Amino acid sequence: SKKDGSIHRSRCLFFLPFNPYSATQAQDRHTPPHTMTQPNVSTSDETIFLGDYPFCLSGVDQSKLIPIFEKRATMVKELLGETQEEVHVSRMGSSAIPGIPGTPVCDILVEISRFPLSDEEVQKLTVGVGGWEFKGAAPHYKDDQWFFGGEEGVKPGHLGRFVMHVVPKGCEFAVEMRGFVE
């Protein structure tokens, strides 16, 4: 609770959408989670597939994710650096925390000095080399302009896909998101 007695409710929720293991397997604490199976869920190493979407039980492979993120972060800084005094790009969400279960989609937090983005800046991010799909205001925070994107040819939900959150520098959402990253 806060000093004034009110309770702070975070927007952040980390959860598994279902238990993919049978009750018998779940009771056997000596069975490694990645070896447990359920007939309607396909598995590969420590990844289960929910339809076509991978869910990494031991976290996303950081050695594969980080170079892809760095490429996109550099691109965003170059595109917005001409019109913004400050552009800070970082990772957030489950894929930014080594070892936490989640999808390999990389959530990117972009803090800018002048918010909201101008029409010209949105155009830079969505056309040509940017290639992001502008989704408008995010439903979870009023000052979050949402973009979806990814490397060419990568299916939604897979390594190489991104969700970019563009927010005012130092806003409450950015502070909360950084609190969950190593």
Phi, psi and chi 1 to 4 in degrees:
 res  aa     phi    psi   chi1   chi2   chi3   chi4
   1 SER       -  157.9   68.2      -      -      -
   2 LYS   -83.4  168.9  -64.2 -179.8 -179.1  179.9
   3 LYS   -59.6  -32.0  -71.8 -179.5 -179.1  178.0
   4 ASP   -81.4    3.4   66.1   -0.2      -      -
   5 GLY    94.0  -12.3      -      -      -      -
   6 SER   -77.6  161.4   64.4      -      -      -
   7 ILE  -104.2  131.6  -63.6  173.7      -      -
   8 HIS   -87.5  126.4  173.2   73.9      -      -
   9 ARG  -110.2  115.2  -61.3 -168.4 -169.0  -79.1
  10 SER   -76.7  148.5  175.2      -      -      -
  11 ARG   -79.4   -8.6  -71.5  177.0 -152.0   79.1
  12 CYS   -85.7  123.6  -54.3      -      -      -
  13 LEU  -134.0  124.8  -65.5  175.4      -      -
  14 PHE  -111.6  125.7  -71.4   99.7      -      -
  15 PHE  -154.8  157.9   62.9   93.4      -      -
  16 LEU   -92.8  134.1  -70.4  173.4      -      -
  17 PRO   -70.6  -17.1   22.1  -29.5      -      -
  18 PHE  -165.7  167.1   67.6   97.8      -      -
  19 ASN   -97.5  109.3 -179.4   -5.7      -      -
  20 PRO   -78.9    4.3   30.0  -35.3      -      -
  21 TYR  -110.6  152.1  -45.3  120.4      -      -
  22 SER   -71.7  159.8   71.8      -      -      -
  23 ALA   -61.7  -38.1      -      -      -      -
  24 THR   -62.4  -46.4  -55.6      -      -      -
  25 GLN   -65.5  -38.5  -69.9  170.3  -31.9      -
  26 ALA   -65.2  -31.0      -      -      -      -
  27 GLN   -72.5  -26.3  -70.2  173.3   -1.7      -
  28 ASP   -86.1   93.5 -179.0    4.4      -      -
  29 ARG   -68.5   -9.2  -62.9 -172.8 -174.0  -82.3
  30 HIS   -90.1   -7.4  -58.8  -69.7      -      -
  31 THR   -86.2  119.0  -56.3      -      -      -
  32 PRO   -59.4  136.9  -17.7   27.9      -      -
  33 PRO   -54.1  -37.1  -24.8   32.1      -      -
  34 HIS   -73.2   -7.9   67.5  -81.5      -      -
  35 THR   -99.0   -8.1   63.1      -      -      -
  36 MET   -78.7  144.7  -61.5  177.9 -172.9      -
  37 THR  -133.5  162.0   59.4      -      -      -
  38 GLN  -138.7  139.0 -176.5  173.7   -5.1      -
  39 PRO   -53.8  -34.5  -22.9   30.3      -      -
  40 ASN   -94.0   10.1   64.2  -13.9      -      -
  41 VAL  -126.0  122.3  176.5      -      -      -
  42 SER   -87.6  148.6   63.0      -      -      -
  43 THR  -126.7  155.1   62.3      -      -      -
  44 SER  -149.3  112.1  170.3      -      -      -
  45 ASP    54.1 -114.3  -64.0  -35.2      -      -
  46 GLU  -111.5   30.4  -66.6 -171.3    3.2      -
  47 THR  -121.7  131.7  -57.9      -      -      -
  48 ILE  -105.7  154.8   60.2  173.1      -      -
  49 PHE  -115.5  123.9  -73.3   82.8      -      -
  50 LEU   -99.5   91.6  -52.0  172.4      -      -
  51 GLY    69.6 -121.1      -      -      -      -
  52 ASP   -96.3    2.1  -69.7  -25.1      -      -
  53 TYR   -99.9  122.9  -72.6   80.4      -      -
  54 PRO   -77.7  146.7   25.4  -29.6      -      -
  55 PHE  -133.3  113.1 -170.0   84.1      -      -
  56 CYS   -86.2  111.0  -53.0      -      -      -
  57 LEU   -69.0  -29.5  -63.7  174.3      -      -
  58 SER  -107.4   19.6  -65.0      -      -      -
  59 GLY    91.3  164.5      -      -      -      -
  60 VAL   -78.3  143.5  177.4      -      -      -
  61 ASP   -66.9  104.1 -176.5  -18.0      -      -
  62 GLN   -63.7  -31.0  -60.9  -63.8  -51.8      -
  63 SER   -66.3  -23.6   68.8      -      -      -
  64 LYS   -92.1  -35.6  -67.2  178.6 -178.8  175.2
  65 LEU   -74.8  -43.3 -177.7   74.5      -      -
  66 ILE   -59.0  -46.2  -69.9  171.2      -      -
  67 PRO   -61.9  -35.1  -19.8   28.9      -      -
  68 ILE   -67.7  -43.5  -62.9  168.6      -      -
  69 PHE   -60.6  -47.4  161.2   74.5      -      -
  70 GLU   -60.0  -37.3  -72.0  174.5  -11.6      -
  71 LYS   -61.8  -47.5  176.8 -178.4  169.1 -173.7
  72 ARG   -68.0  -38.8  -80.2  -69.4  166.6  143.6
  73 ALA   -62.3  -42.9      -      -      -      -
  74 THR   -61.7  -43.8  -61.0      -      -      -
  75 MET   -61.2  -45.6  178.7 -166.7   67.3      -
  76 VAL   -63.2  -43.9  168.9      -      -      -
  77 LYS   -60.6  -41.1  -72.5  177.0 -172.1  175.9
  78 GLU   -66.6  -42.5  -71.8  172.9   -1.1      -
  79 LEU   -68.8  -38.6  -69.8  171.2      -      -
  80 LEU   -95.2  -16.6  -64.8  178.8      -      -
  81 GLY   -64.3  -21.6      -      -      -      -
  82 GLU   -73.6  -28.2  -62.6  172.3    9.1      -
  83 THR  -116.0  -14.8   54.4      -      -      -
  84 GLN  -108.0  137.5  -69.7  -75.7  -24.5      -
  85 GLU   -67.4  -39.2  -65.8  166.5   16.2      -
  86 GLU  -133.3  135.2  -68.4 -176.2   57.7      -
  87 VAL  -136.6  112.3  178.4      -      -      -
  88 HIS  -112.9  123.6  178.2   74.7      -      -
  89 VAL  -117.2  127.7 -177.7      -      -      -
  90 SER  -143.9  170.1   58.0      -      -      -
  91 ARG   -92.8  155.4  -66.5  170.4   47.0 -145.4
  92 MET  -149.6  173.4   62.3  176.3 -102.8      -
  93 GLY    81.4 -175.9      -      -      -      -
  94 SER   -62.0  -35.2   61.3      -      -      -
  95 SER   -70.4  -12.9   66.9      -      -      -
  96 ALA   -90.7   -5.0      -      -      -      -
  97 ILE  -112.8  107.4  -55.3  170.1      -      -
  98 PRO   -55.3  130.5  -24.9   34.5      -      -
  99 GLY    88.0  -10.3      -      -      -      -
 100 ILE   -85.1  135.9 -167.4  170.1      -      -
 101 PRO   -61.3  144.8  -22.1   32.9      -      -
 102 GLY   170.7 -178.6      -      -      -      -
 103 THR   -84.1  158.9   68.8      -      -      -
 104 PRO   -81.1    7.0   26.7  -31.4      -      -
 105 VAL   -68.1  132.5  173.7      -      -      -
 106 CYS   -95.8  118.1 -177.0      -      -      -
 107 ASP   -85.6  128.1  -77.0  -63.4      -      -
 108 ILE  -114.1  130.9  -60.5  175.0      -      -
 109 LEU  -104.3  119.2  179.2   64.4      -      -
 110 VAL  -116.4  113.8  179.4      -      -      -
 111 GLU  -100.0  128.5  -66.4  179.1   77.8      -
 112 ILE  -122.7  155.3   58.0  173.9      -      -
 113 SER   -77.5  -31.4   49.5      -      -      -
 114 ARG  -119.5  109.4  -76.3 -169.1  -47.6  -82.2
 115 PHE  -117.0  143.1 -174.2   87.0      -      -
 116 PRO   -80.6  172.0   30.5  -34.0      -      -
 117 LEU   -62.0  144.2  -68.9  169.8      -      -
 118 SER   -75.8  164.9   68.3      -      -      -
 119 ASP   -58.8  -37.7  -69.7  -17.1      -      -
 120 GLU   -63.2  -41.6  175.8 -172.5  -36.1      -
 121 GLU   -68.1  -40.8  -69.9  168.0  -37.2      -
 122 VAL   -61.2  -41.9  170.0      -      -      -
 123 GLN   -59.9  -43.6 -175.1   77.8    8.8      -
 124 LYS   -59.9  -40.1  -77.3 -177.8 -176.4 -179.9
 125 LEU   -75.8  -26.0  -68.6  169.1      -      -
 126 THR  -100.0  -21.6   57.9      -      -      -
 127 VAL  -107.4  146.1  176.1      -      -      -
 128 GLY    66.3 -129.6      -      -      -      -
 129 VAL   -61.4  -28.4   81.4      -      -      -
 130 GLY   -64.1  -60.1      -      -      -      -
 131 GLY    66.5   15.1      -      -      -      -
 132 TRP   -80.5  152.7  -66.1   92.1      -      -
 133 GLU  -102.0  115.9 -178.6 -177.4   -7.9      -
 134 PHE   -77.5  126.6 -177.8   51.8      -      -
 135 LYS  -108.2    0.0  -66.0  -66.6 -168.0  174.8
 136 GLY    82.8 -151.0      -      -      -      -
 137 ALA   -75.6  133.1      -      -      -      -
 138 ALA   -72.1  148.6      -      -      -      -
 139 PRO   -73.3  -16.6   25.4  -32.4      -      -
 140 HIS   -95.1  -13.7   52.2  -95.3      -      -
 141 TYR  -156.7  126.6 -173.3   69.5      -      -
 142 LYS   -62.8  -30.1   65.6  179.3  177.7   62.3
 143 ASP  -103.9   46.4  -70.7  -24.3      -      -
 144 ASP  -128.5  111.5  180.0   -9.1      -      -
 145 GLN   -92.4  122.8  -69.0 -179.9  -63.5      -
 146 TRP   -98.9  138.5 -122.7    7.8      -      -
 147 PHE  -136.4  142.8  -66.1   79.8      -      -
 148 PHE  -113.8  148.3  -66.7  174.8      -      -
 149 GLY  -173.3 -174.3      -      -      -      -
 150 GLY   171.5  172.9      -      -      -      -
 151 GLU   -65.7  148.6  -60.1  -63.2  -58.7      -
 152 GLU   -58.7  132.3 -169.9  172.0  -28.5      -
 153 GLY    83.0    1.0      -      -      -      -
 154 VAL   -89.7  129.4  176.3      -      -      -
 155 LYS   -70.9  149.6  -64.8 -170.8  -53.8 -173.2
 156 PRO   -54.0  140.8  -26.7   35.3      -      -
 157 GLY    88.0   -5.2      -      -      -      -
 158 HIS  -107.5  166.2  -71.1 -103.9      -      -
 159 LEU   -56.2  127.2 -176.3   65.0      -      -
 160 GLY   109.2   -6.9      -      -      -      -
 161 ARG   -97.5  151.8  -64.7  -66.1  -63.0 -177.9
 162 PHE  -137.0  151.0  -61.4   91.0      -      -
 163 VAL  -122.9  121.3  175.2      -      -      -
 164 MET  -107.6  129.7 -178.0  167.4   63.5      -
 165 HIS  -111.0  113.4  -57.1  -96.7      -      -
 166 VAL  -102.2  120.4  179.9      -      -      -
 167 VAL  -136.2  163.4  -60.5      -      -      -
 168 PRO   -66.4  141.1  -11.5   21.7      -      -
 169 LYS   -54.7  129.4 -179.5 -178.9  175.7 -139.0
 170 GLY    77.0    8.4      -      -      -      -
 171 CYS   -67.3  164.0   71.0      -      -      -
 172 GLU   -57.2  -41.7  180.0 -177.1   -0.2      -
 173 PHE   -59.8  -45.5  179.1   76.5      -      -
 174 ALA   -63.0  -42.6      -      -      -      -
 175 VAL   -62.5  -44.8  171.0      -      -      -
 176 GLU   -63.0  -42.9  -74.1 -175.8    7.6      -
 177 MET   -66.6  -38.4  -67.4  -56.2  102.4      -
 178 ARG   -66.7  -26.1  -77.0 -166.2  -53.3  -91.8
 179 GLY   -66.5  -17.7      -      -      -      -
 180 PHE  -101.7    4.4  -73.6   95.7      -      -
 181 VAL  -109.3  140.9  178.7      -      -      -
 182 GLU   -62.3      - -177.2  177.5   68.1      -
